[in-house]
Amino acid sequence: MESHPLEKNIYLTFDDGPNEPYTSQVLDILSAKGAKATFFVCGKNIEQNPESIKKIVEAGHAIGAHSYSHNPWKVIAGNLFDETEYTRELIKKYTGVDTRIYRSPWGITMPWLNRKLKQNGYSVFHWNIMSFDWWQPSAEYIADHTLKRIFSDAIILLHDGDQTQNGSRNNTIKALPVILTELSAKNYKFKLLEAGQNCPTGSFTNIFIDILIGGVRFLKYWIVS
Ligand SMILES: [Zn+2]
């Protein structure tokens, strides 16, 4: 993530898709605003929405693996390598893209899984601004919380899916145009995550800080509303 000192970059990411109609709605909004994003998809969702994954790639966005099952027990056991490889194969089958970028469910990665992924050429990306959209707060909260914390080279975490459960992402869809308009007004350039990219902002320490700041703010929101 080396950038010109005067250039401001942002990495939009969407997890847990593809999940219709939300993935297509996200794609329409991104297209209307001229923005690009990276989608971390679950293999199980690809099997249910193969057309959506093609649309993501055709629109010029990046794709990464986000496990097959989003299964918490496998996450805790660090036992996700085989299903990540299977998800990579599914992505390749439907899009031709042979991805080597990965994000673990809930950002939880065990050292042995991390090691194996890296040995096999994967780059593991976390995030540093969680929108909290997975908890389905209001669209105003999602946009406001995200924009308040923006800085150059930040990786923003949003969701077009809900693990593998086909949940609603209506509030993310409502918040997204607000977020994109503001980022464009502030001259942020929308960048894609790539394998091999140096990612100092996506470390586990950063996730911890993000969850701490975001969690306290979210708790305040939850109590007041
Ligand atoms: Zn996820």
Residues whose N, C-alpha, C, O or C-beta is under 5 A from the ligand:
A	BS01	ZN	D15 D16 P105 W106
